[in-house]
């Protein structure tokens, strides 16, 4: 299952964008005379440029031009020991590698480090490390609130279907296949209903983020089967919090620029942070706050 998730995540980086045409509200009015020989006269034409939302998962020309401009405004110079990664980025981009793909690949270890720190140092409970990281990339591709809405719908449908399919007493794999069959039909129904409503954010979502959200439901279904209802809901909620936080981190333009200008600092800094975090064997922040009254009582005695 993990191999499938990694393959889908790789495919997101190369998905072909769909360009949307934005019609400005102040579109000029063309007034033509009644005479057939008179040409149309356009007066007071003012063009308004609407900058689309930047999306790292889509190699659109707008995103590439903005990030490539960062590389052009900050030349790397000659190759040296302290800029070999920055130099490699320039070479890769000139050879045709999308610059937004480079940014996302270099920032993904930071996302994983944040999820690990939240679990290992703070004590936030989540569904592993891979699940929040993949959810953050999906939310980045769909938009945070659209992604959360889609996944909540998928999770609700899969949870309800699990209780219904339990009465059929099917084997695990056929039951899972039937569950995904129900989820697929439900997603299509949501897309069809959204096309009749002013919910274009859902209609324009790509196929690969939806597939990731659908496949990750298996993880949450297994969690509900192995844990109590309250504990499962708590873990799912904290996983959502981690995913939204890391998705906002990926959308931060300043961080995107920093990873292009000083990639050695961020990339190897994350590696050192992971190394030192692995050496930490003390209490988590949540555990420290939980046991702090006990330690204070012992000190007073």
Beta strands, then each sheet from edge to edge (+ up, - down):
end
